[in-house]
Protein backbone atom coordinates (compact mmCIF):
# COMPACT_ATOMS: atom_id res chain seq x y z
CA UNK A 1 0.00 0.00 0.00
CA UNK A 2 2.28 2.77 -1.23
CA UNK A 3 -0.54 4.96 -2.52
CA UNK A 4 -1.16 7.73 0.07
CA UNK A 5 -4.83 8.02 -0.90
CA UNK A 6 -5.38 4.30 -0.29
CA UNK A 7 -3.53 4.54 3.04
CA UNK A 8 -5.69 7.50 4.07
CA UNK A 9 -8.86 5.65 3.09
CA UNK A 10 -7.74 2.55 4.99
CA UNK A 11 -6.90 4.64 8.06
CA UNK A 12 -10.37 6.16 8.08
CA UNK A 13 -12.31 2.99 7.38
CA UNK A 14 -13.94 1.43 10.42
CA UNK A 15 -16.94 -0.82 10.97
CA UNK A 16 -19.05 2.13 9.87
CA UNK A 17 -17.74 4.33 7.12
CA UNK A 18 -17.03 7.88 8.22
CA UNK A 19 -16.91 10.58 5.59
CA UNK A 20 -13.31 11.21 4.64
CA UNK A 21 -13.89 14.16 2.34
CA UNK A 22 -16.38 16.95 1.71
CA UNK A 23 -17.26 18.84 -1.45
CA UNK A 24 -16.09 22.42 -1.91
CA UNK A 25 -19.61 23.68 -1.17
CA UNK A 26 -20.03 21.60 1.97
CA UNK A 27 -16.60 22.60 3.26
CA UNK A 28 -17.39 26.27 2.66
CA UNK A 29 -20.72 25.96 4.50
CA UNK A 30 -19.11 24.06 7.39
CA UNK A 31 -16.42 26.71 7.83
CA UNK A 32 -18.71 29.66 7.15
CA UNK A 33 -16.61 30.97 4.25
CA UNK A 34 -17.02 31.29 0.51
CA UNK A 35 -15.96 28.84 -2.19
CA UNK A 36 -13.16 31.15 -3.32
CA UNK A 37 -11.67 30.99 0.19
CA UNK A 38 -11.65 27.19 0.00
CA UNK A 39 -9.83 27.32 -3.34
CA UNK A 40 -7.27 29.70 -1.78
CA UNK A 41 -6.79 27.28 1.12
CA UNK A 42 -6.16 24.49 -1.40
CA UNK A 43 -3.71 26.61 -3.38
CA UNK A 44 -1.73 27.56 -0.27
CA UNK A 45 -1.67 23.97 0.98
CA UNK A 46 -3.67 24.67 4.12
CA UNK A 47 -6.17 21.93 3.23
CA UNK A 48 -5.71 18.71 1.27
CA UNK A 49 -7.79 18.23 -1.84
CA UNK A 50 -8.60 15.03 -3.71
CA UNK A 51 -9.60 15.14 -7.35
CA UNK A 52 -11.98 12.33 -8.28
CA UNK A 53 -13.20 12.70 -11.82
CA UNK A 54 -14.39 16.26 -12.10
CA UNK A 55 -15.05 16.64 -8.37
CA UNK A 56 -12.68 18.31 -5.96
CA UNK A 57 -13.04 17.05 -2.40
CA UNK A 58 -11.44 18.33 0.79
CA UNK A 59 -10.31 15.75 3.33
CA UNK A 60 -12.02 15.93 6.69
CA UNK A 61 -8.63 15.34 8.30
CA UNK A 62 -7.24 18.55 6.79
CA UNK A 63 -10.39 20.49 7.76
CA UNK A 64 -9.94 19.34 11.36
CA UNK A 65 -6.24 20.27 11.24
CA UNK A 66 -7.07 23.74 9.89
CA UNK A 67 -9.70 24.43 12.54
CA UNK A 68 -7.39 23.18 15.30
CA UNK A 69 -4.60 25.54 14.17
CA UNK A 70 -6.98 28.50 14.14
CA UNK A 71 -8.56 27.49 17.44
CA UNK A 72 -5.14 27.58 19.16
CA UNK A 73 -4.31 31.07 17.84
Residue frames as a rotation matrix with the C-alpha (Angstrom) as fourth column:
UNK 1
0.575 0.818 0.000 0.00
0.818 -0.575 0.000 0.00
0.000 0.000 -1.000 0.00
UNK 2
-0.520 -0.841 -0.151 2.28
0.819 -0.541 0.191 2.77
-0.242 -0.025 0.970 -1.23
UNK 3
-0.344 0.477 0.809 -0.54
0.481 -0.651 0.588 4.96
0.807 0.591 -0.006 -2.52
UNK 4
-0.994 -0.108 -0.034 -1.16
0.084 -0.507 -0.858 7.73
0.075 -0.855 0.513 0.07
UNK 5
-0.380 0.923 0.056 -4.83
-0.846 -0.372 0.383 8.02
0.375 0.098 0.922 -0.90
UNK 6
0.204 0.424 -0.883 -5.38
-0.087 0.906 0.415 4.30
0.975 -0.008 0.222 -0.29
UNK 7
-0.621 -0.491 -0.611 -3.53
0.569 0.254 -0.783 4.54
0.539 -0.834 0.121 3.04
UNK 8
-0.914 0.318 0.254 -5.69
-0.401 -0.808 -0.432 7.50
0.068 -0.497 0.865 4.07
UNK 9
0.001 0.956 -0.295 -8.86
-0.756 0.194 0.625 5.65
0.654 0.222 0.723 3.09
UNK 10
0.026 -0.051 -0.998 -7.74
0.308 0.950 -0.040 2.55
0.951 -0.307 0.040 4.99
UNK 11
-0.882 -0.426 -0.201 -6.90
0.331 -0.256 -0.908 4.64
0.336 -0.867 0.367 8.06
UNK 12
-0.754 0.631 0.182 -10.37
-0.656 -0.708 -0.262 6.16
-0.037 -0.317 0.948 8.08
UNK 13
-0.092 0.740 -0.667 -12.31
-0.516 0.537 0.667 2.99
0.852 0.405 0.332 7.38
UNK 14
-0.790 -0.038 0.612 -13.94
-0.582 0.360 -0.729 1.43
-0.193 -0.932 -0.306 10.42
UNK 15
-0.710 0.607 0.358 -16.94
0.521 0.794 -0.313 -0.82
-0.474 -0.036 -0.880 10.97
UNK 16
0.576 0.816 0.042 -19.05
0.659 -0.434 -0.614 2.13
-0.483 0.381 -0.788 9.87
UNK 17
-0.171 -0.650 0.740 -17.74
0.945 -0.320 -0.062 4.33
0.277 0.689 0.669 7.12
UNK 18
0.209 0.115 -0.971 -17.03
0.476 -0.880 -0.002 7.88
-0.854 -0.462 -0.239 8.22
UNK 19
0.957 0.075 0.280 -16.91
0.282 -0.475 -0.834 10.58
0.070 0.877 -0.476 5.59
UNK 20
0.168 -0.973 -0.158 -13.31
0.839 0.057 0.541 11.21
-0.517 -0.223 0.826 4.64
UNK 21
-0.887 -0.448 0.108 -13.89
0.434 -0.732 0.525 14.16
-0.156 0.513 0.844 2.34
UNK 22
0.124 0.908 -0.401 -16.38
0.487 -0.408 -0.772 16.95
-0.864 -0.100 -0.493 1.71
UNK 23
0.299 0.073 0.952 -17.26
0.925 -0.266 -0.270 18.84
0.233 0.961 -0.147 -1.45
UNK 24
-0.751 -0.541 0.379 -16.09
0.491 -0.841 -0.228 22.42
0.442 0.015 0.897 -1.91
UNK 25
-0.156 0.787 0.597 -19.61
-0.241 -0.616 0.750 23.68
0.958 -0.027 0.286 -1.17
UNK 26
0.717 0.460 -0.524 -20.03
0.329 0.440 0.836 21.60
0.614 -0.772 0.164 1.97
UNK 27
-0.126 -0.850 -0.512 -16.60
0.976 -0.014 -0.218 22.60
0.178 -0.527 0.831 3.26
UNK 28
-0.733 -0.113 0.671 -17.39
0.171 -0.985 0.021 26.27
0.659 0.130 0.741 2.66
UNK 29
0.286 0.920 0.269 -20.72
-0.230 -0.207 0.951 25.96
0.930 -0.334 0.153 4.50
UNK 30
0.600 -0.076 -0.796 -19.11
0.668 0.595 0.446 24.06
0.440 -0.800 0.408 7.39
UNK 31
-0.362 -0.850 -0.383 -16.42
0.932 -0.326 -0.156 26.71
0.008 -0.413 0.911 7.83
UNK 32
0.499 0.663 -0.557 -18.71
0.646 -0.714 -0.270 29.66
-0.577 -0.225 -0.785 7.15
UNK 33
-0.336 -0.654 -0.678 -16.61
-0.172 -0.665 0.727 30.97
-0.926 0.361 0.111 4.25
UNK 34
0.554 0.526 -0.645 -17.02
-0.685 -0.151 -0.712 31.29
-0.472 0.837 0.277 0.51
UNK 35
0.909 -0.160 0.384 -15.96
0.324 0.851 -0.413 28.84
-0.260 0.500 0.826 -2.19
UNK 36
0.671 -0.695 0.259 -13.16
-0.074 -0.410 -0.909 31.15
0.738 0.590 -0.327 -3.32
UNK 37
0.327 -0.538 0.777 -11.67
-0.944 -0.225 0.241 30.99
0.045 -0.813 -0.581 0.19
UNK 38
0.684 -0.045 0.728 -11.65
-0.166 0.962 0.216 27.19
-0.710 -0.269 0.651 0.00
UNK 39
0.876 -0.384 0.293 -9.83
0.416 0.290 -0.862 27.32
0.246 0.877 0.413 -3.34
UNK 40
0.453 -0.734 0.506 -7.27
-0.586 -0.673 -0.451 29.70
0.671 -0.092 -0.735 -1.78
UNK 41
0.426 -0.251 0.869 -6.79
-0.790 0.365 0.492 27.28
-0.441 -0.897 -0.043 1.12
UNK 42
0.860 -0.117 0.496 -6.16
0.297 0.907 -0.300 24.49
-0.415 0.406 0.815 -1.40
UNK 43
0.778 -0.548 0.307 -3.71
0.146 -0.318 -0.937 26.61
0.611 0.773 -0.167 -3.38
UNK 44
0.250 -0.692 0.677 -1.73
-0.809 -0.534 -0.247 27.56
0.533 -0.486 -0.693 -0.27
UNK 45
-0.345 -0.423 -0.838 -1.67
-0.075 0.902 -0.425 23.97
0.936 -0.083 -0.343 0.98
UNK 46
-0.675 0.121 0.728 -3.67
-0.728 -0.272 -0.629 24.67
0.122 -0.955 0.272 4.12
UNK 47
0.265 0.719 0.642 -6.17
-0.609 0.642 -0.467 21.93
-0.748 -0.267 0.608 3.23
UNK 48
-0.801 -0.523 0.289 -5.71
-0.175 0.668 0.723 18.71
-0.572 0.529 -0.627 1.27
UNK 49
0.164 0.852 -0.497 -7.79
-0.849 -0.134 -0.510 18.23
-0.501 0.506 0.702 -1.84
UNK 50
-0.515 -0.181 0.838 -8.60
0.209 0.921 0.328 15.03
-0.831 0.344 -0.436 -3.71
UNK 51
-0.315 0.425 -0.848 -9.60
-0.906 -0.402 0.136 15.14
-0.283 0.811 0.512 -7.35
UNK 52
-0.609 0.241 0.756 -11.98
0.221 0.967 -0.130 12.33
-0.762 0.088 -0.642 -8.28
UNK 53
0.022 0.540 0.841 -13.20
0.997 0.049 -0.057 12.70
-0.072 0.840 -0.538 -11.82
UNK 54
-0.140 -0.009 0.990 -14.39
0.431 -0.901 0.052 16.26
0.891 0.434 0.130 -12.10
UNK 55
0.845 0.534 0.027 -15.05
0.177 -0.327 0.928 16.64
0.505 -0.779 -0.371 -8.37
UNK 56
-0.368 -0.888 0.277 -12.68
-0.106 -0.256 -0.961 18.31
0.924 -0.383 0.001 -5.96
UNK 57
0.714 0.585 -0.386 -13.04
0.257 0.294 0.921 17.05
0.652 -0.756 0.059 -2.40
UNK 58
-0.026 -0.670 0.742 -11.44
-0.691 -0.524 -0.497 18.33
0.722 -0.526 -0.450 0.79
UNK 59
-0.300 -0.124 -0.946 -10.31
0.365 0.901 -0.234 15.75
0.881 -0.415 -0.225 3.33
UNK 60
0.768 0.632 0.106 -12.02
0.091 -0.271 0.958 15.93
0.635 -0.726 -0.265 6.69
UNK 61
0.424 -0.713 -0.558 -8.63
0.903 0.283 0.324 15.34
-0.073 -0.641 0.764 8.30
UNK 62
-0.590 -0.699 0.405 -7.24
0.740 -0.668 -0.074 18.55
0.322 0.256 0.911 6.79
UNK 63
0.114 0.709 0.696 -10.39
0.045 -0.704 0.709 20.49
0.992 -0.049 -0.112 7.76
UNK 64
0.870 0.181 -0.458 -9.94
0.424 0.197 0.884 19.34
0.250 -0.964 0.095 11.36
UNK 65
-0.031 -0.973 -0.228 -6.24
0.997 -0.047 0.065 20.27
-0.074 -0.225 0.971 11.24
UNK 66
-0.487 -0.104 0.867 -7.07
0.434 -0.890 0.138 23.74
0.758 0.444 0.479 9.89
UNK 67
0.496 0.761 0.418 -9.70
-0.043 -0.459 0.887 24.43
0.867 -0.458 -0.196 12.54
UNK 68
0.715 -0.299 -0.632 -7.39
0.698 0.355 0.622 23.18
0.038 -0.886 0.462 15.30
UNK 69
-0.390 -0.900 0.195 -4.60
0.896 -0.420 -0.146 25.54
0.213 0.118 0.970 14.17
UNK 70
-0.412 0.291 0.863 -6.98
0.070 -0.935 0.348 28.50
0.908 0.204 0.365 14.14
UNK 71
0.708 0.676 -0.202 -8.56
0.208 0.074 0.975 27.49
0.675 -0.733 -0.088 17.44
UNK 72
0.355 -0.661 -0.662 -5.14
0.934 0.212 0.288 27.58
-0.050 -0.720 0.692 19.16
UNK 73
-0.584 -0.638 0.501 -4.31
0.693 -0.714 -0.101 31.07
0.422 0.288 0.859 17.84
